[in-house]
Amino acid sequence: MSVEVLPEPASAPAAAPVAEAVPTETPGEAVTADTIGTRSPDGESLLAVLTSPLPRARGEVPAEFVARAAVLRAEAEASAAQEAAARPLDTDDPAFRAWITDFRDRALAAGISPATFTRAFDGLDLNARVLDRDRNQAEFSRTLWEYLDTAVSSTRIRNGQEMRSEWRTTLVRIEEQYQVEAEVVLAVWGLESAYGAARGNIPVVEAMASLAYDGRRQEFFEQQLIAALQIIEAGDTSVGNMTGSWAGAMGHTQFMPTSYLEFAQDFDGDGRRNIWGDTPIDALASTAHYLAEHGWVYGQPWGLEVRLPDGFDYRLAGEQENIGVAFWNNLGVRLVNGDPIPDHGRASILLPGGAEGVALVTFGNFRVIERYNPADAYVIAIGHLSDRIDGGRGFEAGWPRGDRALTFAEREELQRLLLAAGHYNEEIDGIVGPITIAAVRSYQAAAGVTPDGYASPRLLERLRSS
C-alpha cells in the first residue's frame, strides 16, 4: 500500500444492495521511509474516484473535484500518447516469453496445476505501464500535516461514520470475533481504498509477472505471483476478477497476495475469501484478523495527545524509549486535558513535527499498525482517523505549518552533512528513519538547540552554514 491517499469522494460509495450475511509481510505495498514522500500520487486511481458513477445526487460532487478530474483526464491522455510515441514496447518480446516458460517450471514445482497456469497466462502481455510506474516512482514530498489534511479530512470522517452505520451488524460481529475495534478497521478501509471507491483495476497476475520479469525485485514479485496463482487455484477469485494496484495490492483494504493467503477470511460464509467485490465483508474481517494476529490489544489506544512539561528532555522522545507510563507521569507528561496518562502498558513519546508540533504518547497498538504499513505518517493517520470516526476530537496542538518537507536530494544532503559533522555513519539513502533522527538529535544537542530530532529545512540550513 502506499502512504499517499486519495481525496475522498463527497459521499461514501454505496456497497452492493445485499443484506449483511450472518457469518456461520504487510498487506499492501510497503513504504519503508519514515518520511512522507517516496511515491507519486496515483493519478489513474484518483481519476477513477473522481469520475466513477458513484450513487450520489446530481450536483453533490464539489466543482473542484470535477475540474481536477478533467485536468487529470487530459494529462493521462497526453501522457499515454507521449509514451506510445516515445517508448514503444514489444509485449511479445521473446525474452518475456522465455521467462514465462522458465517460470512455469518454478510455479508447477510450487504446486500450481498446469491448468491454472495456462488459464492465468493465456493472452498475458508484458505491462509497460506497470514497469514504467516501478522504474519512475517520482518523489512526492508532503509534510505530515499536509498528509493528515487529506487522510483525516472531514469528508473521510463523515464517510467512515456513514459506512459504520451501513455495515453496523457486520462490524459488530467482526469486533466481537477478532477483538479489533470497528473504527480501526474502518480507518484502514478509508485510507486504503476510500471505502471501496478505488480498489485498483490492474490485472494482478499480469502486473506481478511483468515486475518479476523486469528483475529489479524479482524474488519478491515471483513470490507474490505464485501466491496470486495459489489464490486462483483455490477458487477464491478468477484471473479476470483479480485486480489491484500496479504493485499488486488488492481489494478494499489492499492486501498483497502473500498476506491474503495467510490472513484473508471468509466471513460471509459463501466459501470464498472475496476481498475484491462490491461487498466489503470479507475484506473488513481479513483486516481485523491481520491486526489481531499481529498483537492488537482490544481497548488499548494506539496513541494519545499529550503536553510535555517545561524542561522536558527531548532526547527521551522516540520509539527507542518504550517505558512504563509511571515514568512519563513522574516526569510531568500529561494528557491535553491535564489528566495523567492511563496505564495501557509500555509507552513512547513521539514528536512527529518536532518540539513545535503535536506530542503523542504511543502504545503497543501503534506498532501493530506499523505491521500494516511502517511509515509513521500512515500509522498516525489510521489512528487519528479511527478516533475521529468514533467521535473523538482533532489534535489540540498545532503544527509548524511554515515548514515544508525536505526533498529526497535534501535528505541525502542532510545525511552527508551529518556524516561530515561526525554524527552519522550509515548509508546515504535519503531515508529519515530512527538512525537519522538520532543523528539529528545528536547534532542538535551539540549545537545547543532543542534535540527533538526534527529534520526541518531550518536544520538543514544550519548544517550548511556550520
N, C-alpha and C positions, 0 to 999 in steps of 0.2 A: 504494500500500500504506500501511497505517497503522503507526505506530510502536507502537500498542497490540498486545499479544499475548494470545492465549487461553490459559487454563490447559490444560496438556497432559493428555489422557486417560491413565488409569493404565497402559494398554498401547498400543503403537503400532498404528494401524489396519492390518489386513492388506490388501495390494493384491490386485488381481484374480488368481484362481488360474490364471495362464498362465505358460508358460515364458518366460524372458527371450529376446527376439529377438536374433539376431545382426545388428548394423546393417549392411547392404550399403552521449531523454526518459526517463524512468525507467520500469521495467516496471510498477510499481504506482502507487497514488495517492501522490504526493509529499508529504512532510511538510517544510515549509520552515523551521520553527522549530528552533533548536538546543537548545531546552529540551524536556523531556518535558511533554506535557500540552496539546496543542492539539486533541485529538479525544476523543470519548467511546468507551468500550469498546463493541464490537458485541454487545449483549445477545442479538440474534437468533442470531448465529453461535455465541455461547457456549452458548446453549440447545441448538442443534443438536449441538454437540460433546458436551455432557454427556448428552444423551438419545438420541443416534443409536445404532442397533443394531450397534455395533462387535463383531467376533468375539472376545469376551472371556468368560472363565468367570464363572459366577454368583458374585456376592459379591466380584468383583475390583475393582469401582468403589468408591472411598472414599465413606463415608457423607456426608461434607461436600459432595462433588460432587452426590450425589443431592438433598440438601437444597437446595443452591444452585440446581439445575435447577428444583425445584418453585417456589422463590421467583420465579425468572425467568419461568417459565411464567405464574404468576399475575399478575406485573407486566405481561407482554406482553399478556395477555388484557384486563386492566383498561385498559391504555393504548390498545389498539386500539378498545375500546368507547368510551372517552372521546373519542378522535379522531373516530370516526364520528359521535358525537352533536354534538360542538362545532365540527367543521370539515368539513362536507360539501363535496365537490368534484365538480363535473360533469366526469367524464372524457371526455364527448363535447363538451366546450367547443368551440364553433365557432371560437374563436381558435386552439386547438390544431390543429384540422382544417385551418384555413387555413395555419398554419405548416407542416404536413406537405406541403401542396400546393406551397408555395414551396420547401421543402427538396428536394422531389423533383427539381425542375429543377436544383438545385445538385448533387445526388447523380448524376443522369444525366450532367451535364457533367463529373463526375469519373470517369466510366467505369462506373458501376453500371448494369446492364441493367434495363430495366423489369420483367422477370420477377422478378429478385432483389428489387427494391424492393417490388413487390407482395407477394411471399412474406414479406418481413420485416415489413411494416407491416399485413398483414391482421389485423384484430382488435386492433391495438395500442391501448392506452389510456394516458392520462396517469397516471403512477405517483405518487400523492400521498405515499406513504411515502418514496420517494426524494427528492422535493422537501423534505419535512419534515426528513429527515436532513441535507440540504445546507444548509438555512436555519438549522438549530438544532444545530450541532456544539458541544454543550456542552463546556466545559472539563473535562478530567480530569487533574489535576496529580499527578504522581508524581516522586519523586526517581529519579536514575539507579539507585541501588542497589535500590530497590523494584522498578523495572522489570527489572533483571537477575535478581532473585529469581525472577521468573516466566519470563523469557525463557530463562534458563540454569538452570532447575530440574533437580534430579536425575532427575525423570521424563522431561523433554525430552532430557536427555543419554542416558539409557538407551534411550528410543525411537529416538533417532538412531543409536545403536550397533546396535540391532536392525534398523533399516532398512538400515544399511550391510551387515550380514550377509546380509539377504534379497536385496538388489539388488547384491551384490558384483560379479557379472560385468558388468552394465551400467555400474556406476560406474567400474570399471577401464577399460573401453573409452572412456567419456566423458573420464576423466582423461587417457588417452593421446592422444585426438584433439584436445582443446581445451586441454590443459596447464593445467587448473584442478583443484586438489586436491579429491578426493571429499568430504572432510569439510566443505569450504566450501559446496559445492553442497547437501549435506545440511542444513547450518545454515540456509541460505536457505529450503529446503523446510520445515524445522521451525518457523521463525518465521512464515512467510507463511501456512501452512495447517495447522499442527500435523500435518505429514507426510501431508497429503491429507485430513484429517478435516473440515476447514472450508474448502471451496473457494468457497463463496458460491452462493446459489440464486436470485438475482435476474436476470431476463432482461436481458441487456446492451443489446440494441437498444432495449428499452423504457426502460431507465434513462438511456441516453445521449440518446435523443430527448426525454425529459422534462426533463433538465437543460439541453439545448441550447435548448429552447423557453423555459425559465424565464428565460434571458438573463443570469444573473449571470456565467457564464463561457461565453458562447455559442460563441465562436470555438474554444475548446479542446474543448468537448464535441461540436461539429459535426465537428471533425477526427477525434475518436475514433469518432463514429458512422459516418462514411464509411469509416474503417478497418475497423470491425466488418462493414459491408456488403461490403467487399472480401474479407474473410476468408470470409464466407458464399459469395460469388460464386466463390471459388477452390475451394470444396468441402471445406475443412478441417473444417467442422462445420456443423450445421444451426442454424436460428433457435432451435428449441426447446432444443438442447443448449448453446447459447452463454449460459451463466450465470456470474455472478460476484458481486462486491460491489456495493453500491449506487452506488459511484463508478466501476464499470466494470473493476476489476482482476479478472483471470480465471485460473482453473486452479490447479494445485498450487503454483506459485510466483508467482502474481498478476501477470501481465503485463497492461498496458494494451494496447488494440488496436493502437496505432501501434507500440509496442515489439514486439508479436507479429509484425507484418508485416516488421519489419526484422531480427529476431533469432531467431524461432522455428525449430526444427529438426525434420525428420522422421528421427529417429534409429533408429526401429524398422523403417524401410523399407516401411511399408504405404501410402505415397503421400499421407498426411495428416499435418499437424503438429498432433497431438492433445494439447493440454495440459489438457483438461477431464475425460477419462475416469478410470477407476479405476487404470489402468496409468500410472505416472508417467514412463515412459522419455523421451518427447519433451519433457516439461516440464523434467526434470533436465538434458538436453542443451541445451535452449534457455537455461537459466540459465548454464550453463558457457560457452556461446557468447557470451552478453551480456557476461559478465565478461571473457572473452578479448578481445573486440572493443574493450573499454574500457581495455585495457592491463594486464591481470593478468600478473604475473611469477611463473612457477612456481618454488616453493621459497623465495619471499620471504615472511617473516612479515607479517601485517597490522600487528602491534604486539607489543611485549614489555614485561612489567612491569619497572620499574627502581627503583633507590633514588637519591635525589638527595643530593649532598654537602652538608655544613654550609656555609652561606653562599651557597647557590645563588641566582643572580639570577633570580627568578621572572618578571621581565619578558621573559625569553627563551622562556618557555613559550607554546605556541600554534602553530597550523598556519602562521602567517605566517613563522616561523623554520624554514625547511627547509634543513638544513645537513648536510654530510658527517659520518659518525659519529665521525671522528677529533676533531672539535671537541667533541663531547659527552664522549668518552672523556678528552680532555685536561682537561676541567672536573672530572672525577672521577665522572661519572654511571656507574653500574654496574648490571648485571642483579641481580636479587634474590639470586642465588647468589654474587655478588661478581665474576663474570667481566666483562670489557669487553664493550661492545656489539658484536656481529658486524657486519661491513660488508655491509649489504644495500642500499647506496645512500643517498641523502639521507634525512634523518630529522628528525622534530619531537618535542618533548616536550609531552605532553598531560596536563593535570591536571583531569579531569572532575569531581572532588569537591573541588577546591581543594588547598591545601597539606596538609590533614589526610586526604586520600584517596589512592587508588591513583595512582601516577605511571606513565605509559606512554611508551615511545618508539615512534613510529608511522612506517611506511614507505609507499612508493607504493601498495601494495595497499589501505591504509586509504582512500585517495582513490578507488580503483576501486569499493570497496563503497559509497562515498558516491554514486556514479552510480546505484546501485540505490535508495538512499534517503539523503537528505543529512543526516538527524539523527544527531548524534554517538552518541546512545544506541543507535540501531539498528546503527550500524557496530560499536560495541564489543560489542554483543550477538552479532552474527553472528560476529565474530572470536573472541570468547571461547567461544561455543558450539562453533564448529568445533574449537578447541583441546581442549575437554573431550571431544567425541566421539572425538577422536584419542588420548585417554588423558592429556591434559595436566592440570595441577593448577589449582585455583582461585587467585584473586588472594590474595597473602600479606598485603598491607597491608589495613587496614580502611577504612571509610567514615565520614563524620560523620553517623552514623545518628540523632543527636539533632536534626538539621536536617529541616525539611520543605521541600517545593517551594513556591516563590512562586506565588501565583495570577496569572492574567493581569492583573487590576487592579493587583496589587502590582508586577508587572514594568513596567507602564506608569508607575506612581508612581516606581519606581526610575529610569527614564529621565528623567522630569520633574525629579527631584531632582538627577540628574547634570547635566542641562542647566542648571539654576539655579546649580549649583556651578562651571560652566564647563568640564566635562569631556566633554560630549556635545553634538553639534549636528546630529543627524539626526532623522528622523521618529519620533514617539512611536508605536510599533507593538506593544509588549509582547513583541517577539522578542529574546531574549538570544542574539544571534549575535556574530560577531567584532568588530563595531564597538562593541556594548555592552560586551563583555568588555574591550576595550581601554580604554573609558571607565572601567569599574570599576577596572581596574589603575592608570589614571592617578590616580583619586581615592585609591585605597589608598596609592599612593606619596606623594602629597601629605599624607595623613593620618598617615604614619609607620607603617602596618601592612603586613603581608606582601602584596605586589602579585601575588596569584595569579589575579586576575580572576574569582574565585568569587562569584557573585551569591547570597548567602545571606540568610536572614531577619535575621541579626545585622548584616550590612552595611546592609540597608535601615533598620534601627532606628538605626544610627549616622548615616546620612544624614538621617533625620528629626530627629535631635537636634542636628545640626551647623548 
